[in-house]
């Protein structure tokens, strides 16, 4: 007897730092009742695990040795999820500037990327929602190159710097800009996330606000999945009828 593995509808989203990948992807997933996967959290969690183990993040061989003990779990609920390494909740810890400064060193190790890509695919396949929005750096080309919807979400560097500095209290646009440039430069040595690959739709949010960007992404999804558009329209109508 043949058993078919049911894979949810995958929306793959790539983009540079500060492009709004996470916030836009989460809101798109929420509106469509999809799951959401932040792949960057895994690289950050591994960087945290490496440092917590007393290992130099620049030592590739030692970083690889940490993969066996890397017990990683992440939720896929776009309205709120936690990140765990073993029994430790690292949801907040992985956003520490110290982790941000070393995550690229961990992410550029080929063995790390191969290990985590398989992990991402298993999480995608196991999600109970009808679909999942997966965001990161190489989602459209490596993690989910066969996804029915693949999007490069981008914006001008000036806009990305302004948006990120607004999120970080006390950080100047200049300081944030330098951080974004360094991170993009480091990550671009491993993957090309600035140029849309064949079949990938570019959504440039330079002139769009948050809601307009979310609508633009949903528009791309609707065009690729008419049945989803009908379900989303029906849900929206139901919500309108229920709202006093």
PAZAPA-4460 file (N, C-alpha, C; in steps of 0.05 Angstrom, whole numbers, plus 32768, in hexadecimal, padded with zeros to 4 digits):
% residues 244
    n_x    n_y    n_z   ca_x   ca_y   ca_z    c_x    c_y    c_z   seq   type   mol
   8011   7FE8   8000   8000   8000   8000   8012   8019   8000     1      X     A
   800C   802C   7FEE   801B   8044   7FEC   8010   8059   8000     2      X     A
   8022   8065   800F   801A   8079   8022   8025   8094   8019     3      X     A
   8014   80A8   8015   801D   80C2   800C   8021   80D5   8024     4      X     A
   8037   80E3   8024   803C   80F7   8038   802F   8111   8030     5      X     A
   801D   811B   8041   800E   8133   803B   8020   814B   8044     6      X     A
   8028   815B   8030   8038   8172   8035   8027   818B   8035     7      X     A
   8028   819C   8048   8017   81B4   8048   8020   81C7   8032     8      X     A
   800E   81DA   802C   8014   81EF   8018   802A   8200   8023     9      X     A
   8041   8202   8015   8058   8210   8020   805C   822B   8012    10      X     A
   805F   8240   8022   8065   825A   8018   8082   8260   8021    11      X     A
   8094   8262   800F   80B0   8266   8015   80B7   8284   8012    12      X     A
   80C3   8290   8027   80C9   82AD   8027   80E6   82B1   802E    13      X     A
   80F4   82BE   801B   8110   82C6   8020   8112   82E4   8021    14      X     A
   8129   82EE   802A   812E   830B   8029   8145   8314   803B    15      X     A
   814F   832C   8036   8166   8336   8047   815D   833E   8062    16      X     A
   8170   8344   8074   816A   834D   808F   815B   8367   808E    17      X     A
   8146   8369   809F   8137   8381   80A1   8121   8384   808C    18      X     A
   811D   836F   807C   8109   8371   8066   80ED   836C   8071    19      X     A
   80EA   8363   808A   80D0   835E   8095   80C6   8342   8091    20      X     A
   80D9   8330   808A   80D2   8314   8085   80C1   8307   809C    21      X     A
   80CB   830A   80B4   80BE   82FC   80CA   80A3   8308   80D0    22      X     A
   80A1   8322   80D4   8088   832F   80DB   8073   832B   80C6    23      X     A
   807A   832F   80AD   8067   832C   8096   805F   830F   8094    24      X     A
   8072   82FC   8095   806C   82E0   8092   805A   82D6   80A8    25      X     A
   805E   82DF   80C1   804D   82D7   80D7   8030   82E1   80D3    26      X     A
   802D   82FA   80CA   8013   8305   80C6   8004   82F7   80AE    27      X     A
   8013   82F1   8099   8007   82E2   8083   7FFE   82C7   808D    28      X     A
   800E   82B9   809C   8007   829F   80A6   7FEE   82A1   80B9    29      X     A
   7FED   82B6   80C9   7FD7   82B9   80DB   7FBD   82BD   80CB    30      X     A
   7FBE   82CE   80B7   7FA6   82D4   80A8   7F9C   82BC   8098    31      X     A
   7FAE   82AA   8090   7FA6   8293   807F   7FA3   827A   8090    32      X     A
   7FA6   827C   80AA   7FA4   8264   80BC   7FBA   8250   80B5    33      X     A
   7FD1   825A   80AD   7FE8   8249   80A7   7FFB   8248   80BF    34      X     A
   800D   8234   80BE   8022   8234   80D2   8038   8247   80C9    35      X     A
   804B   824C   80DA   8061   825F   80D4   807B   8253   80DF    36      X     A
   8090   8254   80CE   80AA   824A   80D7   80C0   825F   80D3    37      X     A
   80CC   8267   80E9   80E2   8279   80E9   80FC   8269   80E8    38      X     A
   8108   8265   80D1   8120   8254   80CF   8138   8261   80DC    39      X     A
   8139   827C   80DC   814F   8289   80E9   8152   8283   8106    40      X     A
   813B   827D   8113   813C   8276   8130   814E   825E   8135    41      X     A
   814E   824B   8122   815E   8232   8126   817C   8238   8126    42      X     A
   8184   824A   8114   81A0   8251   8113   81A8   8261   812C    43      X     A
   8196   8272   8135   819B   8281   814D   819D   826E   8165    44      X     A
   818A   825B   8166   8189   8248   817D   81A2   8237   817D    45      X     A
   81AC   822F   8165   81C5   821F   8164   81DC   8230   816E    46      X     A
   81DD   824A   8166   81F2   825B   816F   81F2   825E   818D    47      X     A
   81D9   8260   8198   81D6   8261   81B6   81E1   8247   81C2    48      X     A
   81D9   8231   81B6   81E2   8216   81C1   8200   8213   81C0    49      X     A
   820C   821C   81AA   8229   821B   81A7   8237   822B   81BD    50      X     A
   822D   8244   81C1   8239   8255   81D5   8234   824A   81F1    51      X     A
   821C   8240   81F6   8216   8234   8210   8227   821C   8216    52      X     A
   8230   820F   8201   8242   81F7   8204   825F   81FF   8207    53      X     A
   8264   8219   8207   8280   8222   820A   8291   821F   81F2    54      X     A
   8285   821E   81DA   8294   8219   81C2   8296   8233   81B1    55      X     A
   82AC   8236   81A4   82B1   824D   8193   82A0   824A   8179    56      X     A
   828F   825E   8174   827D   825D   815D   828D   825F   8143    57      X     A
   82A6   8267   8144   82B6   8269   812B   82C4   824F   8125    58      X     A
   82C2   823B   8137   82CF   8221   8133   82BA   820E   8127    59      X     A
   82BB   820C   810C   82A6   81FD   80FD   82A4   81E0   8107    60      X     A
   82BB   81D3   810B   82BA   81B7   8114   82AC   81B3   812F    61      X     A
   82B1   81C6   8141   82A4   81C4   815B   8286   81CB   8159    62      X     A
   827F   81DE   8147   8263   81E4   8143   8254   81CB   8139    63      X     A
   8260   81BE   8126   8254   81A5   811B   8250   8190   8130    64      X     A
   8263   818F   8143   8261   817B   8158   824A   8180   816B    65      X     A
   8240   8199   816B   8229   81A0   817C   820E   8198   8170    66      X     A
   820E   8191   8157   81F4   818A   814A   81E7   8172   8156    67      X     A
   81F7   815E   815F   81EC   8146   816B   81DD   814B   8184    68      X     A
   81E5   815F   8193   81D8   8166   81AD   81C4   817D   81AA    69      X     A
   81C0   8186   8192   81AE   819D   818D   8191   8193   818C    70      X     A
   8184   8193   81A3   8168   818A   81A5   8156   81A3   81A2    71      X     A
   814E   81A7   8189   8140   81C0   8182   8122   81BC   817D    72      X     A
   8112   81CE   8189   80F5   81CE   8184   80EB   81EA   8180    73      X     A
   80D8   81ED   816E   80CD   8208   8169   80AF   8204   8162    74      X     A
   809F   8217   816B   8082   8216   8164   807E   8222   8149    75      X     A
   8066   821C   813D   8060   8227   8123   8046   8238   8123    76      X     A
   803D   8240   813B   8026   8251   813D   802E   826E   8138    77      X     A
   8024   827B   8123   802D   8296   811D   8025   82AB   8132    78      X     A
   8011   82A4   8143   8009   82B7   8158   801A   82B6   8171    79      X     A
   802C   82A3   8172   803E   82A1   8189   804B   8286   818A    80      X     A
   8065   8285   818B   8073   826B   818D   808C   826E   819E    81      X     A
   8095   8257   81A8   80AD   8257   81B8   80C3   8246   81AB    82      X     A
   80DB   824C   81B2   80F3   823D   81A8   8101   8230   81C0    83      X     A
   8106   8216   81BD   8113   8208   81D3   812C   81F9   81C9    84      X     A
   8140   81F9   81D9   8157   81E7   81D5   8158   81D5   81EE    85      X     A
   8151   81BC   81EA   814D   81AA   8201   8136   81B4   8211    86      X     A
   813A   81B8   822B   8125   81C2   823C   8126   81E0   8240    87      X     A
   8139   81ED   8233   813D   820A   8237   812D   821A   8223    88      X     A
   811D   822D   822C   810E   823F   821B   8122   8255   8213    89      X     A
   8129   8256   81F9   813D   826A   81F0   8130   827F   81DE    90      X     A
   8116   8281   81DF   8107   8293   81CD   8112   82AF   81CE    91      X     A
   8117   82B9   81E6   8122   82D4   81E9   8140   82D5   81E6    92      X     A
   814D   82C0   81F1   816B   82C0   81F2   8177   82C1   81D6    93      X     A
   816A   82B4   81C2   8177   82B3   81A8   8175   82CE   8199    94      X     A
   8167   82E1   81A4   8165   82FC   8198   8179   830F   81A4    95      X     A
   818A   8305   81B7   819E   8316   81C3   81B2   831F   81AE    96      X     A
   81BC   8338   81B0   81D0   8341   819D   81E8   8330   819B    97      X     A
   81F0   8323   81B1   8207   8311   81B1   8203   82FA   819E    98      X     A
   81EB   82EF   819D   81E5   82D9   818B   81E3   82E3   816F    99      X     A
   81D7   82FB   816B   81D6   8306   8150   81F1   830A   8144   100      X     A
   8205   8310   8155   8220   8315   814B   822F   82FC   8142   101      X     A
   8226   82E5   814B   8235   82CC   8145   8225   82B8   8134   102      X     A
   820B   82BE   812F   81FB   82AA   8121   8204   82A5   8105   103      X     A
   820F   82B9   80F7   8218   82B5   80DC   822F   82A1   80DA   104      X     A
   8240   82A1   80EF   8257   828F   80EF   824D   8272   80F1   105      X     A
   8237   826E   80FF   822C   8253   8102   821C   824B   80E9   106      X     A
   820E   825E   80DE   81FC   8259   80C7   820C   8253   80AD   107      X     A
   8225   825C   80AB   8233   8258   8092   8241   823D   8091   108      X     A
   823F   822D   80A6   824B   8212   80A5   8239   81FF   8095   109      X     A
   8243   81F4   807F   8232   81E3   806D   8224   81CC   807C   110      X     A
   8232   81BF   808E   8226   81A8   809C   820E   81B2   80AD   111      X     A
   8211   81CA   80B8   81FB   81D5   80C9   81E3   81DA   80B7   112      X     A
   81E7   81E6   80A0   81D1   81EC   808F   81C3   81D3   8085   113      X     A
   81D2   81BE   807E   81C6   81A5   8076   81B5   8199   808C   114      X     A
   81BF   8199   80A4   81B1   818E   80BB   8197   819D   80C0   115      X     A
   8199   81B7   80C0   8181   81C7   80C7   816C   81C7   80B0   116      X     A
   8176   81C5   8097   8163   81C4   8081   8151   81AC   8083   117      X     A
   815D   8195   808B   814D   817D   808F   8139   8180   80A6   118      X     A
   8142   818E   80BB   8131   8194   80D1   8119   81A5   80C9   119      X     A
   811F   81BA   80B9   8109   81CC   80B0   80F5   81BC   809F   120      X     A
   80FF   81AA   808E   80EC   819B   807D   80DB   8188   808E   121      X     A
   80E6   817D   80A3   80D5   816C   80B4   80C0   817C   80C3   122      X     A
   80C7   8194   80CC   80B4   81A5   80D9   809E   81AD   80C6   123      X     A
   80A5   81B4   80AD   8091   81BC   8099   807E   81A5   8094   124      X     A
   8088   818D   8091   8077   8176   808B   8065   816F   80A2   125      X     A
   806D   8175   80BA   805D   816D   80D2   8048   8181   80DA   126      X     A
   8048   8199   80CE   8035   81AE   80D7   8019   81A4   80D2   127      X     A
   8007   81AA   80E5   7FEB   81A1   80E2   7FDA   81B5   80D3   128      X     A
   7FE3   81CD   80CF   7FD4   81E1   80BF   7FD4   81D9   80A2   129      X     A
   7FC1   81E5   8092   7FC0   81DE   8076   7FD8   81E9   8066   130      X     A
   7FE7   81FC   8072   7FFE   8207   8064   8011   8212   8079   131      X     A
   8029   821B   806F   803D   8226   8081   804D   823B   8072   132      X     A
   8052   8251   807F   8063   8266   8074   807F   8263   8081   133      X     A
   8093   825E   8070   80AE   8259   8079   80C0   8270   8070   134      X     A
   80CD   827E   8083   80DD   8295   807C   80FA   8291   8085   135      X     A
   810C   829D   8075   8128   829B   807B   813A   82A7   8065   136      X     A
   8151   829A   8061   8164   82A4   804E   8165   8294   8034   137      X     A
   8162   827A   8035   8164   8269   801D   814C   8256   801A   138      X     A
   8135   8260   8022   811D   8250   8022   8114   824A   8006   139      X     A
   8114   825E   7FF5   8109   825B   7FDA   811B   824A   7FC8   140      X     A
   8135   8248   7FCF   8148   823B   7FBD   8152   8220   7FC8   141      X     A
   8153   821D   7FE2   815F   8205   7FEE   814C   81F6   8000   142      X     A
   8140   8203   8013   812E   81F5   8026   8115   81EB   8018   143      X     A
   8108   81FD   8009   80EF   81F5   7FFC   80EE   81FF   7FDF   144      X     A
   8100   81F5   7FCE   8102   81FF   7FB2   80E9   81F7   7FA2   145      X     A
   80DA   81E4   7FAB   80C2   81DB   7F9C   80A8   81E6   7FA8   146      X     A
   80AB   81F9   7FBB   8093   8205   7FC7   8081   8212   7FB1   147      X     A
   8067   820F   7FB3   8055   821B   7F9F   8056   823A   7F9F   148      X     A
   805E   8246   7FB5   8061   8263   7FB7   807D   8269   7FC2   149      X     A
   808D   8278   7FB3   80A7   8280   7FBB   80AA   829E   7FB7   150      X     A
   80B1   82AC   7FCD   80B1   82C9   7FCD   80CC   82D4   7FD7   151      X     A
   80D6   82E8   7FCA   80ED   82F7   7FD4   80E2   8312   7FDE   152      X     A
   80E2   8316   7FF8   80D8   832E   8004   80EF   8341   8009   153      X     A
   80EE   8358   7FFD   8105   836A   7FFF   80FC   8387   8003   154      X     A
   810F   8399   8007   810A   83B5   8009   8125   83C3   8006   155      X     A
   8125   83DD   8001   813E   83EB   7FFE   814E   83EA   8018   156      X     A
   8168   83ED   8016   8179   83EC   802E   8171   8402   8042   157      X     A
   816B   841A   8038   8164   8430   8049   814A   842A   8059   158      X     A
   8137   841F   804B   811D   8418   8059   8122   8401   806D   159      X     A
   8132   83EE   8066   8137   83D8   8078   8146   83E2   8091   160      X     A
   8158   83F4   808E   8167   83FF   80A5   8154   840F   80B7   161      X     A
   8142   841F   80AA   812F   842F   80BA   811C   841D   80C9   162      X     A
   8112   8408   80BD   80FF   83F7   80CA   810C   83E8   80E1   163      X     A
   8124   83DE   80DD   8132   83CF   80F2   813A   83E1   8109   164      X     A
   8143   83FA   8104   814A   840C   811A   8132   8413   812A   165      X     A
   811B   8415   811E   8102   841B   812D   80FB   8405   8140   166      X     A
   8103   83EC   8139   80FD   83D5   814B   8110   83D4   8162   167      X     A
   8128   83DF   815F   813D   83DD   8174   8140   83F8   8182   168      X     A
   8136   83F9   819B   8138   8411   81AA   8155   8419   81B0   169      X     A
   815B   8433   81AA   8175   843D   81B0   818A   8438   819A   170      X     A
   8182   842B   8184   8194   8425   816E   8191   843A   8158   171      X     A
   81A7   8445   814F   81A6   8458   813A   81A3   844A   811F   172      X     A
   8199   8459   810B   8197   844E   80F0   81B2   8445   80E6   173      X     A
   81C7   8455   80EB   81E1   844F   80E2   81EC   8435   80ED   174      X     A
   81E8   8431   8108   81F1   8419   8115   81E2   8400   810B   175      X     A
   81C8   8403   8108   81B8   83ED   80FE   81BF   83E7   80E1   176      X     A
   81C4   83FC   80D1   81CC   83F7   80B5   81E5   83E8   80B3   177      X     A
   81F9   83EE   80C4   8212   83E0   80C4   820E   83C3   80CB   178      X     A
   81FD   83BE   80DF   81F7   83A2   80E8   81E9   8393   80D1   179      X     A
   81D6   839F   80C4   81C8   8392   80AE   81DB   838B   8097   180      X     A
   81ED   839E   8090   8200   8399   807A   8213   8383   8081   181      X     A
   821C   8382   809A   822E   836D   80A2   8221   8351   80A2   182      X     A
   8208   8350   80AB   81FA   8337   80AB   81F4   832D   808F   183      X     A
   81EA   833F   807E   81E5   8338   8062   81FE   832F   8054   184      X     A
   8214   833D   8059   822E   8336   804C   8237   831A   8055   185      X     A
   8234   8314   806F   823D   82FA   8079   822B   82E4   806E   186      X     A
   8211   82E8   806F   81FF   82D3   8066   8200   82CF   8048   187      X     A
   8206   82E5   8039   8206   82E2   801B   821E   82D1   8012   188      X     A
   8231   82CB   8023   8247   82B9   801C   823D   829C   801A   189      X     A
   8225   8297   8026   821A   827C   8027   8203   8279   8013   190      X     A
   81F1   828D   8014   81D9   828C   8002   81D4   82A7   7FF5   191      X     A
   81C7   82A6   7FDE   81BF   82BF   7FD0   81A2   82C4   7FD6   192      X     A
   819D   82D8   7FE8   8182   82DE   7FF0   817A   82FA   7FE7   193      X     A
   818B   8306   7FD6   8185   8321   7FCC   8179   8321   7FB0   194      X     A
   817C   830A   7FA2   8172   8308   7F87   815E   82F2   7F85   195      X     A
   8147   82F7   7F78   8133   82E3   7F75   813B   82CE   7F61   196      X     A
   813A   82B4   7F69   8140   829F   7F57   8129   829B   7F43   197      X     A
   812D   828B   7F2F   8118   8286   7F1B   80FF   827B   7F29   198      X     A
   80E8   8287   7F23   80CF   827E   7F2E   80C8   828B   7F49   199      X     A
   80DA   829C   7F53   80D5   82A9   7F6D   80CA   82C5   7F68   200      X     A
   80B4   82CC   7F76   80A7   82E6   7F73   80B3   82FA   7F86   201      X     A
   80BC   8311   7F7C   80C7   8326   7F8D   80B0   8338   7F97   202      X     A
   80AF   833D   7FB1   809D   8350   7FBD   80AF   8366   7FCA   203      X     A
   80AF   837D   7FBD   80BF   8394   7FC7   80AE   83A6   7FD8   204      X     A
   80B4   83A7   7FF2   80A3   83B6   8005   80AD   83D2   800A   205      X     A
   80C0   83DC   7FFA   80CC   83F6   7FFF   80B6   840C   8001   206      X     A
   80A2   840B   7FF0   808D   841F   7FF0   8073   8415   7FFD   207      X     A
   8075   83FF   800B   805D   83F3   8017   805E   83F4   8035   208      X     A
   8047   83F8   8043   8047   83F5   8060   8043   83D7   8067   209      X     A
   8041   83D1   8080   8040   83B6   8089   8028   83A7   807D   210      X     A
   8010   83B3   8080   7FF8   83A5   8077   7FF8   83A2   8058   211      X     A
   8002   83B6   804A   8004   83B4   802D   8017   839D   8025   212      X     A
   802C   839A   8034   803F   8385   802E   8033   8369   8033   213      X     A
   8024   8367   8049   8016   834E   804F   8002   8348   8038   214      X     A
   7FF3   835C   8030   7FE0   8358   801A   7FED   834F   8001   215      X     A
   8004   835B   7FFB   8013   8354   7FE3   801C   8337   7FE3   216      X     A
   8026   832E   7FFA   802E   8312   7FFC   8016   82FF   7FFA   217      X     A
   8000   8306   8007   7FE8   82F5   8005   7FDE   82F5   7FE8   218      X     A
   7FE2   830B   7FDA   7FDA   830C   7FBE   7FE9   82F8   7FAD   219      X     A
   8003   82F5   7FB2   8013   82E2   7FA4   800A   82C5   7FAA   220      X     A
   8003   82C1   7FC3   7FFA   82A6   7FCB   7FDF   82A0   7FBE   221      X     A
   7FCE   82B3   7FBE   7FB3   82AF   7FB2   7FB6   82A8   7F94   222      X     A
   7FC8   82B6   7F87   7FCB   82B1   7F6A   7FD4   8294   7F65   223      X     A
   7FE3   8289   7F77   7FEE   826E   7F74   7FDB   8259   7F7E   224      X     A
   7FC8   8260   7F8E   7FB6   824D   7F9B   7F9A   8258   7F9C   225      X     A
   7F8B   8257   7F85   7F70   8262   7F85   7F5E   8257   7F9A   226      X     A
   7F60   823D   7FA1   7F4F   8231   7FB5   7F54   823E   7FD0   227      X     A
   7F6E   8245   7FD5   7F75   8253   7FEE   7F68   826E   7FEF   228      X     A
   7F69   827C   7FD8   7F5D   8297   7FD6   7F3F   8295   7FDD   229      X     A
   7F31   8281   7FD3   7F14   827F   7FD9   7F10   827A   7FF7   230      X     A
   7F21   8268   8002   7F1E   8262   801F   7F24   827B   8030   231      X     A
   7F38   828A   8028   7F3F   82A3   8037   7F29   82B7   8034   232      X     A
   7F1D   82BA   801C   7F08   82CE   8018   7EEF   82C6   8029   233      X     A
   7EE9   82AC   8029   7ED2   82A3   8039   7ED7   82A8   8057   234      X     A
   7EEF   82A3   8060   7EF6   82A8   807C   7EF4   82C5   8083   235      X     A
   7EFD   82D6   8070   7EFC   82F3   8075   7EDF   82FD   8076   236      X     A
   7ECE   82F1   8065   7EB2   82F9   8065   7EA4   82F1   807F   237      X     A
   7EAC   82D9   8089   7EA0   82CF   80A2   7EA8   82E0   80B9   238      X     A
   7EC2   82E9   80B9   7ECB   82FA   80CF   7EBC   8315   80CE   239      X     A
   7EB8   831F   80B6   7EAA   8339   80B3   7E8D   8337   80BD   240      X     A
   7E80   8320   80B7   7E65   831C   80C0   7E63   831A   80DE   241      X     A
   7E78   830E   80EB   7E77   830A   8108   7E7F   8323   8117   242      X     A
   7E8D   8335   8109   7E97   834D   8117   7E80   8362   8119   243      X     A
   7E79   836B   8131   7E63   837E   8134   7E6B   839A   8128   244      X     A
***
